[in-house]
Amino acid sequence: MPAVYLNHVSISARNLEESTRFYEELLGMERIATPNFGGNVQWLRIGSQQLHLAERDVTINNLNHFGVTVDDFPTVYERARDMGIFNDRMQGYHLCELPDGNVQLYVQDPAGNTLEINHTDVTTLPERIRRDITRLVDAYPQDDANLQARLYTTPERADVPG
């Protein structure tokens, strides 16, 4: 039987409180009741899914990441810029336009995890943000199959506020 939907993502945090505040302040995630796992763990609500933070002393692989879509991309972009958390190390740029017109912003959380913040339509962004975008079609050759790729795979995602 195939999986139905993604319920949650779990990532490591060097300092649980610092990472929890980061996700609350940047993305408005909400702390929710968390079972006792015998260590420092905090669950956060993000829409109908969850982000689970677990305090661990581990080395973070900067290339692994998870993506979220936000209602107000310009505000999140400005917050990330002001916080100095843009992450160019993953791709060589922190903001890119996909061939389908969707936008991805890469940022780094306090533990070093990469977070991808998605927006559904580059044409709705203010010019001050669009000037910062690297177009994937300009950075790497895209064949016909590449140009068919879609960030949102279900029709109901097409109407997500950008």
Secondary structure, 3 states (H helix, E strand, C coil): CCCCCCCEEEEEECCHHHHHHHHHHHHCCEEECCCCCCCCEEEEEECCEEEEEEECCCCCCCCCEEEEECCCHHHHHHHHHHHCCECCCCCCCCEEECCCCCEEEEEECCCCCEEEEEECCHHHCCHHHHCCCEEHHHHCCCCHHHHCCCCCCCHHHHHCCC
